Amino acid sequence: MSVGQSPVRHDAAPKADGSMEYAGDAVANNALHAVIVFSGKPHARMLSMSTDATRSVTGVVDVITARDAPVNEYGLTMSDQPALVGADHTGVAGVDGAISRWEADQIAVVIGETRAAASAGAAALEVDWEDLPLVASIDDALAADAPLLHPENGLPTNAYNPLKIRKGDLAAGWAEADIVIDDTYMVPHQEHAYLQPEAGTAYIDDEGRVTIEGGGQWTSEDRAQVAHVLGLPDEQVRIIYKAIGGAFGGKEDMSIQIVLGLAAMRLAERGEHRPIHCRWSREESIVGHHKRHRGQIHVRLGATNNGIITALEADVTLDAGAYNYTSNKVLGNTHLSVGGSYRVPNARIDSRVVYTTTVPGGAFRGFGGPQGAFAIESSMNKLAEALEINPVELRLLNAVVDGDEGITQALLPDGVTAVEVISACANRAGFSEPMGEVKPFAPIATLPSKLDAIRRGRGFATSFKNVGFSFGFPERCEAEIHLHGDGEEPTSADLFHGAAEVGQGNHLAMRQMTAEATGVPLDQVRGHFSDTATSGDPGSASASRLTFMSGNSILGASEEADKAWRDGERPAIGRFRYTPPPTEALDEQTGKGQPNFSYAYMAQAVEVTVDIGTGHIRVDRVISTHDVGRAINPRMLRGQVEGGVVQAQGYVLSEDLQISDGFITNPRLSGYLIPGIGDIPTEVESQILELADPLGPFGARGVAEMPFITYAPAVTAAVHDATGVWFDAFPLTPSRVMAGLRNAGV
């Protein structure tokens, strides 16, 4: 047996001793160095750019500009962004390619013998700009006189991708309501802050393919986007992932890949065949890639005096920033999650995204779920207080079960375990029992806490997350297995899979599932991963899908390889493309449809201590409960839960991205405060339920995003329990907590 065990990761030793080769380490001795030049203009039109002074800098080899891009457009879900902004380019898909809509729009790639030479060349670029009006916020974007940032959309406003849900009889639902909770919630940006900034090397391989070694989340999609801009067929581009030091959605979109490939292609045409390496600094990384979407969500929730939900209205607006990236898809998840994992008989939900001249919003762990969950779970906690009902009891009264409709009026996929998760979490947390004694904080800087200023509280939240792609997007995953041996049964196996390993341990889990499926010992299963030259389309390392999808593709490939083995083929080769049940785009007017084929369910109970004299919050205990279906590797799974909680801790308490006039003003980790070892919860308990998903490999569901989704509303509920003050916006930095307490008279 391999599934359900926790063997040591095959990459553990090299990652621990520093011998693992990441993209930033893989620099050939003869490599050229690339510096990508940002516009530094949140909204401006390029009038001209001269590269003469740059080319005269000693050590500069070449400069790549917009005129070098055969097809100067890209985008993961909408081609609304130029690969390089340029004054002399005709534009992309109707987009004016001379306009910078974001401070990190890329305008040139300077190639040098050394990074210092390339940096000096970048500083010598001469660019003339015409500044254009800023659209710095959601309110600015929706103003009647706001400039249209993407007029090519044919819309009279900066808002786009409207989504609707119309369910039941809303008037009747409000008539039945004895109590109404009506509030607006603000959700902030968040920086991914992965350990490894963007890095990569591009060259032409022995078969003439433009090859990019780097880090991402979807090899096949990276290849397609690079090939599109380069005007090449997909097979003329090769993507190889080195070791990846974190991603969290931040490496789902392009950063350096396209322009590096473009540089390698153009320099080869000019007779220069040395590899080209690029590595961003932390500041470049923070400025140059997308963030979690900021937004505002208004929720009006009605219920009877005995706690039964009768009606829900919500208005959701997310800030897409300068370009779409995956905003339309993230919005879809927020649109669903704001309905919660509850039976809601009557609902109106309207959602949209808006363009602004700020950093784009894109994929980030939870993918719209944390924003929606914060709004609905905060409203549920307020409802419980107003009705004087235990917040766990309120959720159990309304939680969905098998056979229920979801918010989109489609039956929920089988395996609904919301009730089981809520009950297990509350029981483990002792949520109905008295809390422990009040203890002072350890001294914080020079501010030791005073015992009479200490308050304790607990909070609860629950939600769900889709597993896999949604809304009719074509979902698939391919695997290939080669079985070897001379006897009756295979003794070794090779697994070929394109899946990205972004730190979560998925490659070991895939080897474990291969061993389980083929009967080959785990130490005889060799993995060949993340290379478009050797693997098919894996889909993305996102949407909590990779274990679920890769496992099903491995089961199919194993079955095909076994058939070949029984037929006497040596090696016996099995190839399989797994396709799950189809999903549907929602009806534009009613929101009806089946958006997902699988969900996972989670709940969290949080205990906090608040120092009302300083505004500091200490999270004392977290019970994080998840139905994972089947734990393929329990130790790695617990690591996912604990890591997700810590990352969510930063989102809720300390990470405060500052933007002024379109510029990020704290683009360093010295000013953007992710949790350190002294800032994490005192105790995190991962409570794992294994209630099999009918479609999952060995019953497994996805889990990676789940610990993040419910953390913010659980923490704010605990802070309210401690202080009597509701916080409808975060991060809860000490100054914000103090302001909220003082405004409430605490």
Residue pairs with C-beta under 8 A, 6 or more apart in sequence:
1 516
2 512
2 513
2 515
2 516
2 522
3 512
3 513
3 516
3 630
3 632
3 698
4 630
4 631
4 632
4 634
5 512
5 633
6 633
6 634
6 635
6 636
7 508
7 512
7 522
7 633
9 505
9 508
9 636
10 507
10 508
10 511
10 527
11 20
11 243
11 501
11 507
11 508
13 19
14 20
15 243
20 243
21 242
21 243
22 196
22 199
22 215
22 242
22 243
22 244
22 245
23 196
23 199
23 200
23 201
23 213
23 214
23 215
23 241
23 242
23 243
23 244
23 279
24 196
24 197
24 199
24 279
25 242
26 201
26 213
26 242
26 277
27 201
27 277
28 201
28 274
28 275
28 277
30 274
30 275
31 201
31 274
31 275
31 276
31 277
32 61
32 111
32 112
32 113
32 267
32 272
32 274
32 275
32 276
32 277
33 111
33 112
33 113
33 114
33 115
33 117
33 118
33 276
33 277
33 278
34 109
34 110
34 111
34 112
34 118
34 256
34 259
34 260
34 263
34 276
34 277
34 278
35 109
35 110
35 112
35 115
35 118
35 119
35 121
35 122
35 278
36 106
36 108
36 109
36 256
36 259
36 278
36 280
36 284
36 288
37 106
37 107
37 108
37 109
37 110
37 122
37 125
38 103
38 104
38 105
38 106
38 107
38 284
38 287
38 288
39 46
39 85
39 100
39 102
39 103
39 104
39 105
39 106
39 107
39 129
40 103
41 100
41 103
41 105
41 129
41 131
42 100
42 101
42 102
42 103
42 134
42 136
42 357
42 358
42 661
42 662
42 663
43 99
43 100
43 101
43 131
43 132
43 133
43 134
43 135
43 149
43 357
43 662
44 99
44 100
44 129
44 130
44 131
44 132
45 87
45 96
45 98
45 99
45 100
45 129
45 130
45 132
46 85
46 86
46 87
46 98
46 99
46 100
46 107
46 127
46 128
46 129
47 87
47 128
47 129
47 130
48 87
48 127
48 128
49 65
49 86
49 87
49 107
49 108
49 125
49 126
49 127
49 128
50 125
50 126
50 127
51 63
51 65
51 108
51 125
52 126
53 124
53 125
53 126
54 60
54 63
54 108
54 110
54 121
54 122
54 124
54 125
55 62
55 63
55 121
56 124
57 112
57 117
57 120
57 121
57 124
58 117
59 112
59 113
59 114
59 116
59 117
59 118
59 120
59 121
60 110
60 111
60 112
60 117
60 118
60 120
60 121
61 111
61 112
61 113
61 267
61 272
62 111
62 263
62 266
62 267
62 270
62 272
63 108
63 109
63 110
63 111
63 121
63 125
64 84
64 108
64 109
64 110
64 111
64 259
64 262
64 263
64 266
65 84
65 86
65 107
65 108
66 72
66 82
66 83
66 84
66 85
66 86
66 88
66 89
66 97
66 107
67 86
67 88
67 89
68 84
68 262
68 266
69 82
69 83
69 84
69 89
69 229
69 230
69 262
70 229
70 230
70 231
71 92
71 228
71 229
71 230
71 231
72 82
72 83
72 84
72 86
72 89
72 91
72 92
72 97
72 229
73 79
73 80
73 81
73 82
73 83
73 92
73 93
73 95
73 228
73 229
74 81
74 82
74 83
74 225
74 228
74 229
74 254
74 258
75 81
75 323
75 324
75 325
76 221
76 225
76 252
76 253
76 254
76 325
76 326
77 324
77 325
77 326
77 328
77 329
78 324
78 328
79 92
79 93
80 92
80 93
80 95
80 150
80 152
80 153
80 323
80 324
81 92
81 95
81 322
81 323
81 324
82 89
82 91
82 92
82 95
82 97
82 105
83 106
83 229
83 258
83 259
83 262
84 106
84 107
84 108
84 109
84 259
85 97
85 98
85 99
85 100
85 105
85 106
85 107
86 97
86 98
86 107
87 98
89 97
89 98
90 97
91 97
91 98
93 152
94 152
95 150
95 152
99 132
100 107
100 129
101 149
101 322
101 323
101 355
101 357
102 321
102 322
102 323
102 357
102 358
102 359
102 360
102 662
103 287
103 359
103 662
103 663
103 664
104 287
104 288
104 289
104 359
105 322
106 259
107 125
107 127
108 122
108 125
109 259
109 260
109 262
109 263
109 278
110 118
110 119
110 121
110 122
110 125
111 118
111 263
111 267
111 276
112 118
112 119
112 120
112 121
115 279
132 147
133 147
134 140
134 357
134 661
134 662
135 141
135 146
135 147
135 149
135 158
135 355
135 356
135 357
136 356
136 357
136 358
136 659
136 661
136 662
137 319
137 356
137 358
138 294
138 295
138 296
138 317
138 319
138 354
138 356
140 146
140 356
141 149
141 158
141 159
141 319
141 354
141 355
141 356
142 157
142 158
142 159
142 354
146 157
146 158
148 155
148 156
148 157
148 158
149 158
149 322
149 355
149 356
149 357
150 158
150 160
150 355
153 160
157 354
158 354
158 355
158 356
159 317
159 352
159 353
159 354
160 320
160 328
160 352
160 353
160 354
160 355
161 327
161 328
161 331
161 352
161 353
162 350
162 351
162 352
163 331
163 332
163 335
163 349
163 350
163 351
163 352
163 586
163 591
164 348
164 349
164 350
164 351
164 586
164 588
164 589
164 590
164 591
165 335
165 339
165 347
165 348
165 349
165 407
165 408
165 586
165 590
165 591
166 347
166 348
166 589
166 590
166 591
167 344
167 345
167 346
167 347
167 348
167 407
167 409
167 590
167 591
168 345
168 346
168 347
169 346
170 311
170 313
170 346
170 347
170 348
172 346
173 302
173 310
173 311
173 312
173 345
173 346
173 347
174 180
174 302
174 310
174 311
174 346
176 302
176 304
176 310
176 311
177 302
177 303
177 304
177 310
177 311
178 303
178 304
178 305
179 302
179 303
179 304
179 305
179 383
179 386
179 387
180 300
180 301
180 302
181 299
181 300
181 301
181 302
181 379
181 382
181 383
181 386
182 299
182 300
182 301
183 298
183 299
183 378
183 379
183 382
183 728
184 296
184 297
184 298
184 299
184 728
185 296
185 297
185 298
185 299
185 374
185 375
185 378
185 728
185 729
186 294
186 295
186 296
186 728
186 729
187 293
187 294
187 295
187 296
187 297
187 370
187 371
187 374
187 375
187 729
187 730
188 292
188 294
188 651
188 655
188 656
188 657
188 729
188 730
188 731
189 291
189 292
189 293
189 294
189 359
189 361
189 657
189 659
190 291
190 292
190 364
190 650
190 651
190 655
190 657
191 286
191 291
191 655
191 657
191 672
191 674
192 246
192 247
192 248
192 249
192 250
192 289
192 291
192 364
193 286
193 650
193 655
193 669
193 672
193 674
194 245
194 246
194 247
194 248
194 250
194 251
195 245
195 246
196 215
196 244
196 245
196 246
197 279
197 280
197 281
197 282
197 284
197 285
198 214
198 215
198 251
198 255
198 256
198 278
198 279
198 280
198 284
198 285
198 288
198 289
199 214
199 215
199 256
199 277
199 278
199 279
199 280
200 212
200 213
200 214
200 215
200 256
200 257
200 260
200 277
200 278
201 212
201 213
201 214
201 260
201 275
201 276
201 277
201 278
202 210
202 211
202 212
202 213
202 260
202 261
202 263
202 264
202 275
202 276
203 211
203 264
203 273
203 274
203 275
203 276
204 210
204 211
204 264
204 265
204 268
204 273
205 211
205 238
208 236
209 235
209 236
209 237
209 238
209 533
210 226
210 230
210 232
210 236
210 237
210 238
210 261
210 264
210 265
211 237
211 238
211 239
211 240
211 264
212 222
212 226
212 237
212 238
212 239
212 240
212 257
212 260
212 261
212 264
213 240
213 241
213 242
214 239
214 240
214 241
214 242
214 256
214 257
214 260
215 241
215 242
215 243
215 244
215 245
215 247
215 251
215 500
215 502
216 222
216 239
216 241
216 244
216 247
216 251
216 252
216 257
216 500
217 247
217 249
217 251
217 252
217 500
217 502
217 540
217 541
217 542
218 252
218 500
218 538
218 539
218 540
218 541
218 542
219 239
219 240
219 241
219 498
219 500
219 530
219 531
219 532
219 535
219 538
220 239
220 498
220 532
220 536
220 537
220 538
220 539
221 540
222 239
222 254
222 257
223 234
223 237
223 238
223 239
223 532
224 234
225 254
225 257
225 258
226 237
226 239
226 254
226 257
226 258
226 261
227 233
227 234
227 236
227 237
229 258
229 261
229 262
230 236
230 237
230 258
230 261
230 262
230 265
232 265
237 261
237 532
238 531
238 532
238 533
239 257
239 531
239 532
240 530
240 531
240 532
240 533
241 500
241 501
241 529
241 530
241 531
243 501
244 251
244 500
244 501
244 502
244 503
245 503
246 502
246 503
247 500
247 502
247 503
247 541
248 364
248 365
248 502
248 647
249 362
249 363
249 364
249 365
249 367
249 542
250 289
250 290
250 362
250 363
250 364
251 289
251 502
252 326
252 362
252 363
252 540
252 542
253 289
253 290
253 325
253 326
253 362
253 363
255 280
255 288
255 289
256 278
256 280
260 276
260 278
263 276
264 275
264 276
267 273
267 274
267 276
280 288
282 667
282 668
282 669
283 667
283 668
286 664
286 667
286 668
286 672
287 359
287 664
287 667
289 362
290 321
290 325
290 359
290 360
290 361
290 362
290 363
291 321
291 359
291 360
291 361
291 362
291 364
291 657
292 361
292 364
292 370
292 651
293 318
293 319
293 320
293 327
293 330
293 334
293 353
293 361
293 362
293 364
293 368
293 371
294 318
294 319
294 361
295 316
295 317
295 318
295 319
295 334
295 371
296 317
297 314
297 315
297 316
297 317
297 334
297 338
297 371
297 372
297 374
297 375
298 314
298 315
299 312
299 313
299 314
299 338
299 375
299 376
299 378
299 379
300 311
300 312
300 313
300 314
301 309
301 311
301 312
301 376
301 379
301 380
301 383
302 309
302 310
302 311
302 312
303 309
303 310
303 383
303 387
304 310
305 387
306 397
307 383
307 384
307 387
307 389
307 393
307 394
307 397
307 398
308 397
308 398
309 342
309 343
309 344
309 345
309 398
310 345
310 346
311 344
311 345
311 346
311 347
312 339
312 344
312 346
312 347
312 348
312 349
312 376
313 347
313 348
313 349
314 338
314 339
314 347
314 348
314 349
314 350
314 351
314 375
314 376
315 349
315 350
315 351
316 331
316 334
316 335
316 338
316 349
316 350
316 351
316 352
316 371
316 372
316 375
317 351
317 352
317 353
317 354
318 327
318 330
318 331
318 334
318 351
318 352
318 353
318 354
318 361
318 368
318 371
319 353
319 354
319 356
319 358
319 361
320 327
320 353
320 354
320 355
320 356
320 360
320 361
321 327
321 355
321 356
321 358
321 359
321 360
321 361
322 355
322 356
322 357
322 358
322 359
322 360
323 355
323 360
324 353
324 360
325 360
325 361
325 362
325 363
326 362
326 363
326 367
327 353
327 360
327 361
327 362
328 353
329 363
329 367
329 368
329 470
329 471
329 473
330 361
330 362
330 363
330 367
330 368
331 351
331 352
331 353
331 368
332 368
332 470
332 471
332 586
332 595
333 367
333 368
333 369
333 372
333 466
333 470
334 351
334 368
334 369
334 371
334 372
335 349
335 351
335 368
335 372
335 591
336 372
336 406
336 407
336 408
336 466
336 595
337 368
337 369
337 371
337 372
337 373
337 376
337 463
337 464
337 465
337 709
338 349
338 351
338 372
338 375
338 376
339 347
339 349
339 372
339 376
339 406
339 407
340 373
340 376
340 377
340 380
340 462
340 463
341 399
341 400
341 418
341 462
341 463
341 464
341 601
342 376
342 380
342 395
342 398
342 399
342 400
343 398
343 399
343 400
343 404
343 405
344 407
347 407
349 407
349 591
353 361
357 662
358 659
358 662
359 659
359 664
363 542
365 644
365 647
365 704
365 705
365 708
366 465
366 705
366 708
366 709
367 542
367 543
367 705
369 463
369 465
369 705
369 708
369 709
370 648
370 651
370 708
370 709
370 711
370 712
373 461
373 463
373 709
373 710
373 712
373 713
374 712
374 713
374 716
376 463
377 461
377 462
377 463
377 710
377 713
377 714
377 717
378 713
378 716
378 717
378 726
378 728
380 391
380 394
380 395
380 461
381 391
381 459
381 460
381 461
381 713
381 716
381 717
381 720
382 726
383 389
383 394
384 390
384 391
384 393
384 394
385 391
385 720
387 394
390 431
390 432
391 459
391 460
391 717
392 422
392 426
392 431
392 432
392 460
395 422
395 460
395 462
396 419
396 422
396 423
399 418
399 419
399 422
399 462
400 406
400 412
400 416
400 418
401 416
401 418
401 419
402 412
402 414
402 415
402 416
403 411
403 412
404 411
404 412
404 416
405 411
405 412
406 412
407 591
408 586
408 591
408 592
408 593
408 594
408 595
409 590
409 591
409 592
410 584
410 592
410 593
410 594
410 595
411 594
412 599
413 596
413 597
413 598
413 599
413 694
413 695
414 694
415 598
415 599
415 629
415 691
415 692
415 693
415 694
415 695
415 701
416 599
416 601
417 601
417 627
417 689
417 691
418 462
418 464
418 601
420 601
420 627
420 689
420 691
421 462
421 601
421 602
421 603
421 625
421 626
421 627
421 689
422 462
422 603
424 603
424 625
424 687
424 689
425 431
425 460
425 462
425 603
425 604
425 605
425 623
425 625
425 687
426 432
426 460
426 603
426 605
428 605
428 623
428 625
428 685
428 687
429 458
429 460
429 605
429 607
429 621
429 623
431 458
431 460
431 605
435 456
435 457
435 458
435 607
436 456
438 451
438 454
438 455
438 456
438 609
439 454
439 609
440 448
440 449
440 450
440 451
440 454
441 448
441 449
441 454
441 609
441 611
441 616
441 618
443 449
444 611
444 614
444 616
447 614
447 616
449 611
449 613
449 614
449 616
450 611
450 613
453 611
453 612
453 613
453 614
454 609
454 610
454 611
454 612
455 609
455 610
455 611
455 612
455 722
455 723
456 607
456 608
456 609
456 610
456 620
456 722
457 607
457 608
457 610
457 717
457 718
457 719
457 720
457 721
457 722
457 723
458 605
458 606
458 607
458 608
458 717
458 718
458 721
459 605
459 606
459 608
459 713
459 714
459 715
459 716
459 717
459 718
459 719
459 720
459 721
460 603
460 604
460 605
460 606
460 714
460 717
461 603
461 604
461 710
461 711
461 713
461 714
461 717
462 601
462 602
462 603
462 604
462 710
463 601
463 602
463 603
463 709
463 710
464 599
464 600
464 601
464 602
465 544
465 599
465 600
465 602
465 702
465 705
465 706
465 709
466 543
466 544
466 595
466 596
466 598
466 599
467 543
467 544
467 545
467 548
467 596
467 597
467 598
467 599
467 600
467 693
467 696
467 701
467 702
468 475
468 543
468 544
468 545
468 548
468 549
468 580
468 583
468 596
468 597
468 598
468 702
469 475
469 539
469 543
469 545
469 583
470 543
470 583
470 595
470 596
471 583
471 584
471 585
471 586
471 593
471 595
472 582
472 583
472 584
472 585
473 583
475 539
475 545
475 549
475 579
475 580
475 583
475 597
476 537
476 539
476 549
476 577
476 578
476 579
477 499
477 537
477 538
477 539
477 549
477 550
477 552
477 553
477 577
477 578
478 497
478 498
478 535
478 536
478 537
478 538
478 553
478 575
478 576
478 577
478 578
479 495
479 496
479 497
479 536
479 550
479 553
479 554
479 556
479 557
479 575
479 576
479 578
480 495
480 496
480 497
480 535
480 536
480 557
480 573
480 574
480 575
480 576
481 493
481 494
481 495
481 496
481 514
481 518
481 554
481 557
481 558
481 560
481 561
481 573
481 574
482 493
482 494
482 496
482 561
482 571
482 572
482 573
483 490
483 492
483 493
483 518
483 520
483 561
483 562
483 564
483 565
483 571
483 572
483 573
483 574
484 490
484 491
484 492
484 493
484 494
484 570
484 571
485 491
485 492
485 570
489 519
490 518
490 519
490 520
490 565
490 572
491 520
491 524
492 520
492 524
492 525
492 526
493 514
493 515
493 518
493 520
493 524
493 525
493 526
493 561
494 525
494 526
494 527
494 528
494 571
495 510
495 511
495 514
495 525
495 526
495 527
495 528
495 554
496 528
496 529
496 534
496 535
497 510
497 527
497 528
497 529
497 530
497 535
497 538
497 550
497 553
497 554
498 529
498 530
498 531
498 532
498 535
498 536
498 537
498 538
499 506
499 507
499 510
499 529
499 530
499 538
499 539
499 541
499 546
499 550
500 506
500 530
500 538
500 540
500 541
500 546
501 507
501 529
501 530
501 541
502 541
504 541
504 546
504 636
504 640
504 704
505 633
505 636
505 639
506 541
506 546
506 547
506 550
507 527
507 529
508 633
508 636
509 547
509 550
509 551
509 632
509 633
509 636
510 527
510 529
510 550
510 551
510 554
511 522
511 525
511 527
512 522
512 632
512 633
513 550
513 551
513 554
513 555
513 632
513 697
513 698
514 520
514 525
514 554
514 558
515 521
515 522
515 525
516 698
517 554
517 555
517 558
517 559
518 525
518 558
518 561
518 562
528 534
528 535
529 535
536 575
536 577
537 577
538 546
538 549
538 550
538 553
539 545
539 546
539 549
540 546
543 702
543 705
544 600
544 701
544 702
544 703
544 704
544 705
544 706
545 702
546 702
546 704
547 632
547 697
547 700
547 702
547 703
548 598
548 693
548 695
548 696
548 697
548 700
548 701
548 702
549 578
549 580
551 632
551 696
551 697
551 698
551 700
552 578
552 580
552 695
552 696
552 697
553 576
553 577
553 578
554 576
554 697
555 576
555 578
555 697
556 574
556 576
556 577
556 578
557 574
557 575
557 576
558 574
559 574
559 576
560 573
560 574
560 575
560 576
561 572
561 573
561 574
562 572
562 574
563 574
564 572
564 573
564 574
565 572
580 597
580 598
580 695
581 597
581 695
582 597
583 594
583 595
583 596
583 597
584 593
584 594
584 595
585 593
586 592
586 593
586 595
587 593
597 695
598 693
598 695
598 696
598 701
598 702
599 701
600 626
600 627
600 628
600 629
600 693
600 701
600 702
600 703
600 706
601 626
601 627
602 624
602 625
602 626
602 627
602 706
602 707
602 709
602 710
603 625
603 710
604 622
604 623
604 624
604 625
604 707
604 710
604 711
604 714
605 621
605 622
605 623
605 625
605 714
606 619
606 621
606 622
606 623
606 711
606 714
606 715
606 717
606 718
607 619
607 620
607 621
607 622
607 718
608 617
608 618
608 619
608 620
608 715
608 718
608 719
608 722
609 617
609 618
609 620
609 722
610 616
610 617
610 618
610 719
610 722
610 723
610 737
611 617
611 618
612 723
612 741
612 746
614 734
614 738
615 733
615 734
615 735
615 736
615 737
615 738
615 741
616 734
616 737
617 653
617 715
617 719
617 732
617 734
617 737
618 682
619 649
619 653
619 680
619 681
619 682
619 715
620 681
620 682
620 683
621 681
621 682
621 683
621 684
621 685
622 645
622 681
622 683
622 684
622 685
622 711
623 685
623 687
624 641
624 644
624 645
624 684
624 685
624 686
624 687
624 707
625 687
625 689
626 641
626 686
626 687
626 688
626 689
626 703
626 706
626 707
627 689
627 690
627 691
627 701
628 637
628 688
628 689
628 690
628 700
628 701
628 703
629 690
629 691
629 692
629 693
629 696
629 699
629 700
629 701
630 690
630 692
630 696
630 698
630 699
630 700
630 701
631 637
631 688
631 690
631 700
632 698
632 700
634 688
637 686
637 688
637 703
638 686
638 688
640 703
640 704
640 707
641 684
641 686
641 688
641 703
641 706
641 707
642 684
642 686
642 707
643 707
644 704
644 705
644 706
644 707
644 708
644 711
645 681
645 684
645 707
645 708
645 711
646 675
646 680
646 681
646 684
647 708
648 707
648 708
648 711
648 712
649 675
649 679
649 680
649 681
649 711
650 673
650 674
650 675
650 679
650 731
651 708
651 711
651 712
651 730
651 731
652 711
652 712
652 715
652 716
652 730
652 731
652 732
653 675
653 679
653 715
653 730
653 731
653 732
653 733
654 673
654 674
654 675
654 679
654 731
654 733
655 672
655 673
655 674
655 731
656 666
656 672
656 673
656 731
656 733
657 664
657 666
657 672
658 664
658 665
658 666
658 671
659 665
666 672
690 699
692 699
693 699
693 700
693 701
712 730
715 732
716 726
716 727
716 728
716 730
716 732
719 725
719 727
719 732
719 737
720 726
720 727
723 741
723 744
723 746
724 744
724 746
725 740
725 741
725 744
725 746
727 736
727 737
727 740
729 736
730 736
